[in-house]
Amino acid sequence: MPAARLSSIPTSSFRASSRAPLAALAVATERVRAGTLSREDAHHLFDELLGQAAAVPERGLNNFLAALARAPPSAACRDGPGLAIALFNRMSRGTGARVVSPTLCTYSILMDCCCRAGRPDLVLAFFGRLLRLGLRLDVISLSNLLKGLCQAKRSNEALDLLLHRMPELHYAPGVFSYNIVINGCLKEGEVDKACNLFHEMLQLGVQPDVVTYTSIMDALSKSGAMDKAEVLLRQMVDQGIEPNIRTYSCLIHGYSTFGQWKEALRVFKEMATLGVVPDVVTLSSLIDSLCKHRRTKEAREIFDSMAAKGLKPNIVSYSTMLNGYVKEGSFEDMTDLFNSMVRNGIVPDHHIFNIQINAYAKRGLMDEAMHMFEVMRQQGVNPDVFDYQIIMDSLCKMGRMDAALDKFNQMVNQGVSPNEAVYQCLVLGSCSHGDFVKAKELISEAVNRGLCSNSVFFYPVINDLCKEGKVKEAQDMFDFILGIGQRPDVIMYTSLMDGYCLVGKVEKALSVLDAMKFAGLQPDDVVYGTLLNSYCKIGRIADGLSLFREMSLSGVKPTTIIYNIILDGLFCSGRTGSAKEKFHTMTESGIPVGVDTYNKFLVDFVETIALMKQ
C-alpha cells in the first residue's frame, strides 16, 4: 500500500482480529514510516492485540517497534522511541504477558529506543530483564548496552565491558563497538582516554573506519592540536580510508577557530581536489574565518561558489558575510549582499537587521540606521528591545536626546518592555547633556521596574560624570541614589573619590572614604591607591605615608602598584633615603617587583642625584 495514501486509512483498517494480527501490525508499521500513526491509534491497536487469545507475532511486533525507534518526530507522533517503550510496558503487564513473548531482538530494539529517547537508565533495566529471562546475548544487545552506559556518562564501565567482559563472553567487539565507547569518552571530555583506546584497537587488530578517525580528529581539532589531527588524516589516507565531508569539516573548523585561515583554506582546496563536495556548514565556517581576518574578497568567492555546487547559502552564511563587510567598513557591499539575500528568498531575521542597524549607528549614519529600522518593521520583523536599544544608544551619544526618548516611547507603546541597558543609555545620555532631572526620573522608573538593583547600573553614571570633571553633579546623583534606597558598593564610592582627586579636592575624597566606612564597607587596595596617588601628586607625601600606615594597620596588603606610587612620591619630594628603605621593605615582604618598579627606582634615583649636584 503506497505510503502517500496511508494517512487516509481509517483506524479500523488495521484493527487486529484473531486471524490477522500480523497484517494489522504491518499496516501500522507503514503508517509509522509515513509519519501518520498517532499515539492514540497505536494504543488502540494494542488494545485490540492484547484483547485477543492468539499470540502477538514476534516478527510483526519487532518490525513495528523498530520502525517507531527510527521514526523522526512528526505532527502525528513527536516521540516514536518513547511510544515504543510505553507500548511494550503495556504488553509486559497483565494479560499482555500471556500473548507476547519478547525475544533477544525485541529487547535489543527496546534498548535502542531508550538510547534514542535519552533514557539510559531504562537501557540498563531492559538489559537486566533480558539476563533474568536467560536469553542469549549477542553483539547487537551488548553494543546497545555500551551506548546506554556512555549516554549515562559511565564511560569507565563501558570501557571495561568493551575490553574485558565482551572477550570473556567470547564476543569480539568490532569497530562499531569501539566507535561507541570512543565517542562516549569524547562526550565526557576524556580526549586522552579516547586516543588511548584508538591506539589500543589498532594493536588488537581492529581496523578503524572513517567514523573512528573523524571522531578523534574532531576532538583534536577542537583542542587546538591541529598537527596531531593532520597526522591522523595522512594515516587514514595511507590506510585506504577515504575522508568524508565531516572529516574535512572538523579540520577546517579547527583551523578557523584558532585563527589559521591560510591552513583552513589549504584544507578546503585539498578537499575540492579530491572531489569531496563541501556542505553549507563547512563553507560557512571557512567564510567566517576569512571574514574575521578581513579577507572578504576570498570569502565572497567561496560564498558565490555555493550556487555552482548546488548549495543554497543559509541565513548564517549571509550574516557571516555581512559581518565581514561591516568589519571592513564596506557598506556598499553590505547593502548589495542584503538586497541579494532578499531577492533569493531568504527572509531576514532580527540578527540580520541588527548587524546593519548597528553598523550604521556606530558610524553615526543615523538616517540609514533609522531607514533600516523601518524596513525591518515593513517586512514583518517586529523590533525587539535590542533593536530599539541600538538606535537609542547611538542617538544619545550624538546628543539627540529628544529623538532617543521618542524611540523609547514608541517602544513602550508597541508593547516592548525596556531592559536595564535601555534605561542606562538614556540616563547616561541625559547626564552627559545636563538634563539631570530627566536622568533622575528615568532612574526612579527603572528602580520601580526592578531593573537596576546593583552598581552595574549606577557605576557608569557616577564614573562618566567624574571623568568629565562634573564632580558636583556626580555627588548630587550619588546622594539621589542613596535617597531612593539604593546601596552603593565599594566601586561606586571609589569612583566618586577618584573624581574628587582628579579635581584636586582630596579632603572631599577623604570624607567619601569616611562615609564608605560608616556604611559598613571595607576599603580595598584600589581605594587606598586612589587617595595615595592624589596625595603624592600634590606633594603631600607625609599625609600619603600616614594613609599608607593606616592601610597596613587595617589589614589591606600593599600591592606593587601602591609601592610604585609611594616610591614615586618620595623621590619627587627629594626623600631618596626613605624611598630606598621602602624599596627594601617591598622586596623583603615578598611583594612582586616588576620592570616598571626597577625603572622608576633607577630613573628617579638618577634624577635626584643630578638635582643634588646642581
KAMOSUL-V974266 format. One record per backbone hydrogen bond with DSSP energy under -0.5 kcal/mol. CO is the residue of the C=O (numbers start at 1). NH is the residue of the N-H. If there is no record, write none. Layout:
# KAMOSUL-V974266
co->CO nh->NH
co->CO nh->NH
This chain:
# KAMOSUL-V974266
co->2 nh->5
co->3 nh->6
co->5 nh->8
co->6 nh->9
co->10 nh->13
co->11 nh->14
co->12 nh->15
co->17 nh->20
co->20 nh->24
co->21 nh->25
co->22 nh->26
co->23 nh->27
co->24 nh->28
co->25 nh->29
co->26 nh->30
co->27 nh->31
co->28 nh->32
co->29 nh->33
co->30 nh->34
co->31 nh->35
co->31 nh->36
co->31 nh->37
co->32 nh->35
co->35 nh->76
co->36 nh->38
co->38 nh->42
co->39 nh->43
co->40 nh->44
co->41 nh->45
co->42 nh->46
co->43 nh->47
co->44 nh->48
co->45 nh->49
co->46 nh->50
co->47 nh->51
co->49 nh->52
co->57 nh->61
co->58 nh->62
co->59 nh->63
co->60 nh->64
co->61 nh->65
co->62 nh->66
co->63 nh->67
co->64 nh->68
co->65 nh->69
co->66 nh->70
co->67 nh->71
co->68 nh->71
co->76 nh->39
co->77 nh->74
co->79 nh->83
co->80 nh->84
co->81 nh->85
co->82 nh->86
co->83 nh->87
co->84 nh->88
co->85 nh->89
co->86 nh->90
co->87 nh->91
co->88 nh->92
co->90 nh->93
co->93 nh->96
co->94 nh->97
co->95 nh->98
co->95 nh->99
co->96 nh->99
co->96 nh->100
co->99 nh->56
co->103 nh->107
co->104 nh->108
co->105 nh->109
co->106 nh->110
co->107 nh->111
co->108 nh->112
co->109 nh->113
co->110 nh->114
co->111 nh->115
co->112 nh->116
co->113 nh->117
co->114 nh->119
co->115 nh->118
co->119 nh->122
co->119 nh->123
co->120 nh->124
co->121 nh->125
co->122 nh->126
co->123 nh->127
co->124 nh->128
co->125 nh->129
co->126 nh->130
co->127 nh->131
co->128 nh->132
co->129 nh->133
co->130 nh->135
co->131 nh->134
co->138 nh->142
co->139 nh->143
co->140 nh->144
co->141 nh->145
co->142 nh->146
co->143 nh->147
co->144 nh->148
co->145 nh->149
co->146 nh->150
co->147 nh->151
co->148 nh->152
co->149 nh->154
co->150 nh->153
co->154 nh->158
co->155 nh->159
co->156 nh->160
co->157 nh->161
co->158 nh->162
co->159 nh->163
co->160 nh->164
co->160 nh->165
co->161 nh->166
co->164 nh->168
co->165 nh->169
co->166 nh->171
co->167 nh->170
co->170 nh->172
co->171 nh->173
co->174 nh->178
co->175 nh->179
co->176 nh->180
co->177 nh->181
co->178 nh->182
co->179 nh->183
co->180 nh->184
co->181 nh->185
co->182 nh->186
co->183 nh->187
co->184 nh->188
co->185 nh->190
co->186 nh->189
co->189 nh->191
co->190 nh->194
co->191 nh->195
co->192 nh->196
co->193 nh->197
co->194 nh->198
co->195 nh->199
co->196 nh->200
co->197 nh->201
co->198 nh->202
co->199 nh->203
co->200 nh->204
co->201 nh->206
co->202 nh->205
co->205 nh->207
co->206 nh->208
co->209 nh->213
co->210 nh->214
co->211 nh->215
co->212 nh->216
co->213 nh->217
co->214 nh->218
co->215 nh->219
co->216 nh->220
co->217 nh->221
co->218 nh->222
co->219 nh->223
co->220 nh->225
co->221 nh->224
co->224 nh->226
co->225 nh->229
co->226 nh->230
co->227 nh->231
co->228 nh->232
co->229 nh->233
co->230 nh->234
co->231 nh->235
co->232 nh->236
co->233 nh->237
co->234 nh->238
co->235 nh->239
co->236 nh->241
co->237 nh->240
co->240 nh->242
co->244 nh->248
co->245 nh->249
co->246 nh->250
co->247 nh->251
co->248 nh->252
co->249 nh->253
co->250 nh->254
co->251 nh->255
co->252 nh->256
co->253 nh->257
co->254 nh->258
co->255 nh->260
co->256 nh->259
co->259 nh->261
co->260 nh->264
co->261 nh->265
co->262 nh->266
co->263 nh->267
co->264 nh->268
co->265 nh->269
co->266 nh->270
co->267 nh->271
co->268 nh->272
co->269 nh->273
co->270 nh->274
co->271 nh->276
co->272 nh->275
co->275 nh->277
co->276 nh->278
co->279 nh->283
co->280 nh->284
co->281 nh->285
co->282 nh->286
co->283 nh->287
co->284 nh->288
co->285 nh->289
co->286 nh->290
co->287 nh->291
co->288 nh->292
co->289 nh->293
co->290 nh->293
co->290 nh->295
co->291 nh->294
co->295 nh->299
co->296 nh->300
co->297 nh->301
co->298 nh->302
co->299 nh->303
co->300 nh->304
co->301 nh->305
co->302 nh->306
co->303 nh->306
co->304 nh->307
co->304 nh->308
co->305 nh->309
co->306 nh->309
co->306 nh->311
co->307 nh->310
co->311 nh->313
co->314 nh->318
co->315 nh->319
co->316 nh->320
co->317 nh->321
co->318 nh->322
co->319 nh->323
co->320 nh->324
co->321 nh->325
co->322 nh->326
co->323 nh->327
co->324 nh->328
co->325 nh->329
co->325 nh->330
co->326 nh->329
co->329 nh->331
co->330 nh->334
co->331 nh->335
co->332 nh->336
co->333 nh->337
co->334 nh->338
co->335 nh->339
co->336 nh->340
co->337 nh->341
co->338 nh->342
co->339 nh->343
co->340 nh->344
co->341 nh->346
co->342 nh->345
co->345 nh->347
co->346 nh->348
co->349 nh->353
co->350 nh->354
co->351 nh->355
co->352 nh->356
co->353 nh->357
co->354 nh->358
co->355 nh->359
co->356 nh->360
co->357 nh->361
co->358 nh->362
co->359 nh->363
co->360 nh->365
co->361 nh->364
co->364 nh->366
co->365 nh->369
co->366 nh->370
co->367 nh->371
co->368 nh->372
co->369 nh->373
co->370 nh->374
co->371 nh->375
co->372 nh->376
co->373 nh->377
co->374 nh->378
co->375 nh->379
co->376 nh->381
co->377 nh->380
co->380 nh->382
co->384 nh->388
co->385 nh->389
co->386 nh->390
co->387 nh->391
co->388 nh->392
co->389 nh->393
co->390 nh->394
co->391 nh->395
co->392 nh->396
co->393 nh->397
co->394 nh->398
co->395 nh->400
co->396 nh->399
co->399 nh->401
co->400 nh->404
co->401 nh->405
co->402 nh->406
co->403 nh->407
co->404 nh->408
co->405 nh->409
co->406 nh->410
co->407 nh->411
co->408 nh->412
co->409 nh->413
co->410 nh->414
co->411 nh->416
co->412 nh->415
co->415 nh->417
co->419 nh->423
co->420 nh->424
co->421 nh->425
co->422 nh->426
co->423 nh->427
co->424 nh->428
co->425 nh->429
co->426 nh->430
co->427 nh->431
co->428 nh->432
co->429 nh->433
co->430 nh->435
co->431 nh->434
co->434 nh->436
co->435 nh->439
co->436 nh->440
co->437 nh->441
co->438 nh->442
co->439 nh->443
co->440 nh->444
co->441 nh->445
co->442 nh->446
co->443 nh->447
co->444 nh->448
co->445 nh->449
co->446 nh->451
co->447 nh->450
co->454 nh->457
co->454 nh->458
co->455 nh->459
co->458 nh->461
co->458 nh->462
co->459 nh->463
co->460 nh->464
co->461 nh->465
co->462 nh->466
co->463 nh->467
co->464 nh->468
co->465 nh->470
co->466 nh->469
co->469 nh->471
co->470 nh->474
co->471 nh->475
co->472 nh->476
co->473 nh->477
co->474 nh->478
co->475 nh->479
co->476 nh->480
co->477 nh->481
co->478 nh->482
co->479 nh->483
co->480 nh->484
co->481 nh->486
co->482 nh->485
co->486 nh->488
co->489 nh->493
co->490 nh->494
co->491 nh->495
co->492 nh->496
co->493 nh->497
co->494 nh->498
co->495 nh->499
co->496 nh->500
co->497 nh->501
co->498 nh->502
co->499 nh->503
co->500 nh->505
co->501 nh->504
co->504 nh->506
co->505 nh->509
co->506 nh->510
co->507 nh->511
co->508 nh->512
co->509 nh->513
co->510 nh->514
co->511 nh->515
co->512 nh->516
co->513 nh->517
co->514 nh->518
co->515 nh->519
co->516 nh->521
co->517 nh->520
co->521 nh->523
co->524 nh->528
co->525 nh->529
co->526 nh->530
co->527 nh->531
co->528 nh->532
co->529 nh->533
co->530 nh->534
co->531 nh->535
co->532 nh->536
co->533 nh->537
co->534 nh->538
co->535 nh->540
co->536 nh->539
co->539 nh->541
co->540 nh->544
co->541 nh->545
co->542 nh->546
co->543 nh->547
co->544 nh->548
co->545 nh->549
co->546 nh->550
co->547 nh->551
co->548 nh->552
co->549 nh->553
co->550 nh->554
co->551 nh->556
co->552 nh->555
co->555 nh->557
co->559 nh->563
co->560 nh->564
co->561 nh->565
co->562 nh->566
co->563 nh->567
co->564 nh->568
co->565 nh->569
co->566 nh->570
co->567 nh->571
co->568 nh->572
co->569 nh->573
co->570 nh->575
co->571 nh->574
co->574 nh->576
co->575 nh->579
co->576 nh->580
co->577 nh->581
co->578 nh->582
co->579 nh->583
co->580 nh->584
co->581 nh->585
co->582 nh->586
co->583 nh->587
co->584 nh->588
co->585 nh->589
co->586 nh->591
co->587 nh->590
co->592 nh->594
co->594 nh->598
co->595 nh->599
co->596 nh->600
co->597 nh->601
co->598 nh->602
co->599 nh->603
co->600 nh->604
co->601 nh->605
co->602 nh->606
co->603 nh->607
co->604 nh->608
co->605 nh->609
co->606 nh->610
co->607 nh->611
co->608 nh->612
co->609 nh->613
co->610 nh->614
